[in-house]
Amino acid sequence: MKSGAVKQKGFTLVEAMVVVAIIGILAAIAFPIYNRESMKNRRTEAISAATRIANELQAYFSDNNFSYTGYGISSAVSNNLRWYNAAVVTPTATTYTITVTPLAGSVQADDTDCAAFTLDEKGVKGNTGTETVTARCWSTN
């Protein structure tokens, strides 16, 4: 019979707690970054909707005696919006403003940087929110 200590297999409680702490720290760093990037990616829906509506408006303008009056957003655009609501604010004969806003209660409603998107007949892009550089909101990068 051999004398000496019996070697045990496995992890100590301290080692397991260190691993749990490291995972917690990594999650605390990664989760907010993931949420921010997901929010930025969902903005492409707003950009796409505004651009598509602008294209429809230009076609409508050409087909209706060079007037935007009477335009209604097609169901092809409105039915495909998951995070946003799109509207054309009172189109006149020669002007329009497209406004795309986050749906109330959706996760995109928490996007305070680029809350709503606007696009007019001149192609001028705008946004409401805390982001002061409009190009950052309209960028898909």
N, C-alpha and C positions, 0 to 999 in steps of 0.2 A: 504494500500500500504506500502510495506517495504522500508525502506531507506537503503542506503549503496551502495557499489560499485557492479557493475555487473561483475560476474565471467566469464571470457572468456575461451574458450576451444582452444587447439592447442599448437603449438610450437612457440617459439620466433625465430626470425631470427638468433640470437646469438646461440641458441641451435642447430639449423639446421646446421649452419656453423661449429660448433664443431664436429658434427657427420661427416660431409663431410671431415673435416681435419683428423679425426681419420681414416676414410676409405682410404684416400689418403696416409697416413703414412703406413698403413698396406699393401696397394698395392705396395708401393715403396720398401718394404722389401720382400714381397712374390714373386713378379714377377721375379726378377733376380734369386732367389732360384729355382723357377719353371723352368726357362729356362736352368739353369745349370744342374738340374736333368734330364730334358728331353734330353739334349745333351748327358749326360752320358748313358741314356737308349738307345739312338739310336746307340751308339757304339757297342751294342750287334750284330747289323747287320754286322758290319765289322769283329768282332770276329768270328761270325758264318760262314761268307763267307770264311774267311781264313782257318778255321778248315775244312770246307766241301771240299774246293779245295785241301787241304793237303791230306785228305782221298782219294779223286779221284786220286791224283797223285800217292799215294802208290799203289792203285789198277792198275793204268796204268803201273807203274814200273814193277809190277809182271806179267802183261799180255804182255809186250812188251820187252822181252829179257833183263830185268833189266836195262831199260833206260827210262829217263824222256823226251827224245828228241821227239818232235812232239806232245806233249800234248796241247790240247786246252780246255779252260774252258767250261764246259757244259752250255747249255742254262738253265738248271734247277737252276743253281747258278746265272748266269748273269741276267736272266729275273726277278729274285726276289729281286734285289737290288734297293732300293728306294733312299738311301742317299749316296751310295758309288759306286765306280767303282773298279773292281778287275782285276788284271793282274798277269800273271806269267812271270817274267822277264827272258827271254832267258834260258829256261831249257836246261841243258846239259844232258849227259848220266847219271851222278851221282849227279848233284846238281840242285837246283831250289830256287828261292825266290819269294814268293807270296807278292804282294803289293796291299793293299786296301786303296784307297784314297777317300776323300769326293768329291762328284760331284760338279763341279763349279756352283755357284749360289744357291746351296741348303743351308738350314739353318745349316747343319752340316759343311759346309765350314768355318763357323765362329769358329769352335772348334780349338782353338790354343793350348790347352793343349795336346791333342792327335790327331794330324792332320792326320797322315797316319799310317797304321799298316803293319808290315812285319812279315813273317814267312818263315823259310827255311827248308830244308830237314832234318836237325838235330833237328828240333823243337824249334829252337832259335827264341824267339819272340822279336820284336822291335817296336819302334814307333818314329815318328818325332813330334816335337812340344816342348812346354815349359816344359812339365812334364818329370822330369828326372828319375823317378822310373817307369820302364816299366810295372811292375806288376799292378800299379794303372790304367793304360790305359787298360790292358787286363782283369781287374776284372769287373765282372758284378754286383757287389754290390754297 
